[in-house]
Amino acid sequence: MSSMSNSNVARMQQSKSVTPLQKESTAISACATQIIDRNINRECVTFVWLDLRRDSTGTFIGTLRAINDCVRTFTDISTCLDYIKSSHEKIFFISSSSNNELLATIHQCIAVEAIFVLDPDTNNVRGDFPKLIDIFIQQEELLRVLKITLDTFEHIQLERFTFETDKLFIWWQLWKEVVSHFHL
């Protein structure tokens, strides 16, 4: 009996020693999944916020995320530009600087669809920047226009997708019609 109870005790100890590892492994796996999920953009646009003043609050960034979940924040121009130039996503660029040279560089980036500037000390912007939506002095106005612009952009993207789908459908119908005549 003692050998049987010893083996039961040994099994219980083994199962107890495995359980914490399994829990830890599951926790690590869940954390890794959350990190991977954060890097996946499920939106049609990425907001890129370049804060050269380094005075943005968590509330502002939280409000940006409420409008569009995918927000990338930068405080360094070169890191921000590297991200934008390597991105294959559509970008709404939001900056705390109305520097002409910066705007000209950002404007040339293919991934950038729209530019928004939040600069209470704005200088006159010189140059032709069709992607520049506006320069805002108040944060609330920027957020309002950003939301409207995003809604409009998403609507246009949906219409473009629908049109492409319709063309594909028509092509498919024509193709089926042509193929059916070959078999007659």
N, C-alpha and C positions, 0 to 999 in steps of 0.2 A: 504494500500500500504506500509505503513511503516513497518508493521509486515512482509510482504513479502521481502522487501529489507533487513530487519534485519536478516531474516533467510538466505538469500543469502550471506550476509556479514559474518555471522557465519560459513556457509559452506566453504566459501573461506578462512577464517582464519584457519579452521580445516585442509583443504587441504594443506595450506602453512606450517602449523606446522608439518604435517606428512612427507612432502617431505624431509626435512633435515634428519629426522630419517631414512627414506628409503635409502637416498643416503649414509648415514653413515653405515647403515647395509650392503649395497651392497659393500661399500669400505672394510669393515671388512671382509666380506665373500671372496672378491677377494684376500685380503692379506692372509687370512687363506689358501686359495687354493694354492697360490704361495708357502707358507711355506710347505704345505703338498707335493706339487709337487717336491720341492727341496730334500725332504727326500726319494723320490722314485728313485731308480736306474734303469734307462732305458738302461744301458750299460751291457755288459756281464762281465765286470771287474770293480772293484773299485780301484782307485789309492789311496794309503795311503801314505802321505808325512809326515815323522817325521823330523822336523827341530830342532835339539838340539842346533844349533848355533843361532837360531832365527834371521837369517839374510836374509831369503828369501823375495823376493820382490813380489809385486802384479803381476808384469810382468811374473815372473816364474810360479806362480800358475795359472795365466791366460793362459799361454802356455800349462801347463799340462791339463787344462780344454779344450783347443782347440783340444788336442789329444784325450782326454776321458772326457766326461762331468762330470762324478762322481768322484770328488776328495775330500778326507777327509784330513784335515791338523791337525797336533798335534805338540805340543812343549814339551809334558810331556810323558816320556816312559810308565809309568804305565797306564795312560789313553789310550794311543795308544794300548798297549797290551790288555787291557780290551776290547776295540773295536774289535780288530782282533780276539781274542778268542771267542767272542760272535757272530761274523759275520757268516752268511750263504752264503755270496757272495764270489766270486773268487777275490783275492786281488793281485795287484802288489804293493809291498812294496818298497818305495823309502826313503832313509835315508841320512842325512848329516853326519852320523857317521859310521866308519868302525870298531867299537868296536866288538871284537870277541864274547864276552858274549852276546851282543845284537843280533848279527847275528845268533848265535846258538839258541837263544830263538825264534827268528822270523822264522828261518828255520824249527823248529818243529811244527809250527802252520799249521794245515791242510788247512785252507782257503788261505794261501799264495801260489801263483803259481810261482812268480818270485820276486827276490830281486835285487834292483839297489842301488848303493851307489854313492853319489856325495860328494867326500871328497878330497879337494885339498891337505890336509895334511895327506894323507893316510898312515897308517901303513901297514906292511905286515899282511895280513889276514892268520891266521893259522887255519887249520881245513878243513874238507871236506863239502862244501856247494854246492850241485848240483843246488839248486834253485838260487844261486848267479849268475846273468848274467854277471856283471862286476862292477869294481870300476872305477868311472869316475873322472877326474880332471876338465874337462870342461863341463859346463852346456849344451852347444850346442850338444856335442857328446852324452851325456846322453839322451837328448830329441830325437835325431835321432834314437838311438838304441831302446829307449822305444817305439817309433812309429812302428818301424819294428817288434819288439817283439809282440806288441799288434795286429798288422795286421796278423801276423802268427798265434797267439793264436786264434783269431776270425775265421780265415780260418779253423783251425783244429776243432774248436767247431762246425762250420757249417757242415763240413764233417761228424763229429760224429753224429750230429742230422740227417743228410740225411741218413746215414747208418742205424740208429735206425728206421727211418721212413720207409726205404726200407724193413727192417726186419719185421716191423709191417704189412706193406702192403702184403708181401709174406705170412705171417702167416694168415692174414685175407682171402686171396685168397684160401689158403689150407683149412682153416676152412669152408669156403663157399662150397668148393668142397666136403668135407667130409659130411657136413650136407645135401647137395643135394642128395648124394647117400643113405642116410638113408631114404629118403622119396620115393625112388623108390620101 
